[in-house]
Amino acid sequence: MVTSLLLVSLYAFNSDASQPFEKQTLPLPPLHSQLNPSLGLDTSNKSSSAKWAKYSVKIPKNGSLSEALDSLGISKATAFEIKKLKNSRHLTQLRVGDTLHIWVDQNRELQKIDYPRTRGLHYQLTRSDEGFKIQAVEHPVETKIVSTAGVIKHSFYLSAQDAGLSANTIMNLADIFNWEIDFIRQLRPGDPFKVIYEQRFIDGQYVGDGDILAAEVTTAGDDKHTAFLLRSSKGENIGYYDIHKHNLKKAFLRNPVDYVRITSTYKPMRFHPVLKKWRAHRGVDYGGPVGTPIHAVGEGQIIKRGWSNSYGRVIYIKHAGKYTTVYAHMSRFGKFKQGQWVKQGQVIGYIGQSGLATGPHLHYEFRINGRFVDPMKVKFPDAAPVPKKYRTQFVEYAALMHGQLDRLTPQNTQLASRFE
């Protein structure tokens, strides 16, 4: 069965976490006062928990459990007692933006804390006659296999949205076919696409999409591009391959930046906007906002990271064999230093206007044995195909999923279907 139960860690941060502690419930009634049903406390229940009030406290920058409890009028001795527990770190190692759900009784005594560390894992503190106890409560993540199909009507993104795909899955689909398809220039109205992917649920509630398991995109009327996810016996993702076992990943990315425009192409000769004279333009310029991330197009070693009067802040990366790439006019560098190795897709710097530049952009060059080539036209070497030990498994899996894709049309999209 191609479906399973998984445990995942999905961190949820809040962008407004720098603000003071935020209490999101009604306040407790004054001490010794009679409970008022209008406060939202269930007085019809005779159990002691019916007289507890629940607060949700957001952890700000440099916040702590002690400060959260103190903001509710809970004694410092209580926080000290919690810190003495052997597994107290589960409640004391808090992150900015975390939320603690705290229950207190009428005497401002702490009774319970629920800390959602992730969507699938909560740490709960409870009180008994023996004192406090912290335990982990796991909420298993159920993964369902779903499928959808659509047709390009306008932009790819909007058409995929119309087919029910989330923004995250749309971006993943574009990344998978990044080496095969130019989603801006190649797709035309009427081109179909099909996707089989995972959706994840906790306690029956949808919490997000998982991996794309199989996909097919048709361009130019009948040019079909397929992708199938290969996983190891341990469930680890190995990569995406087409029906012929070819790796969809190339040794190089076609573009070092995402979602920006090309402002100048590779030309034997052009009029330089700063120098005001004709000279060769041996690269591609990508215009974009200052600070746009620049990615290494392939794995390699940074052989130069510094300043050039013409290129400004520039990085040279030497790749396996005969390839070198150049990234110029950066506003600032990334974390990698000269001599370090980088992986494909890692951020090495940010778009800027340093050196001879009339506006913020990236000047990108691709060289083979020191010779300049057009980055948009160069044929990239393929990455390794399906590993030998997985080929039998992959052929069977790809045949199964390919059959499912063949049966998909925009009219018969199957939601929450399981393939056995």
Secondary structure, 3 states (H helix, E strand, C coil): CCCCEECCCCCCCCCCCCCCCCECCCCCCCCCCCCCHHHCCCCCCCCHHHHCEEEEEECCCCCCHHHHHHCCCCCHHHHHHHHCCCCCHHHHCCCCCCEEEEEECCCCCEEEEEEECCCCEEEEEEEECCEEEEEEEECCEEEEEEEEEEECCCCHHHHHHHCCCCHHHHHHHHHHCCCCCCCCCCCCCCCEEEEEEEEEEECCEEEEEEEEEEEEEEECCCEEEEEEEEECCCCCEEEEECCCCCECCECCCCCCCCCCEEEECCEEEEECCCCCCEEEECCEEEECCCCCEEECCCCEEEEEEEEECCCEEEEEEEECCCEEEEEEEEEEECCCCCCCEECCCCEEEEEECCCCCCCCEEEEEEEECCEEECCCCCCCCECCCCCHHHHHHHHHHHHHHHHHHHHCCCCCCCCCCCCC
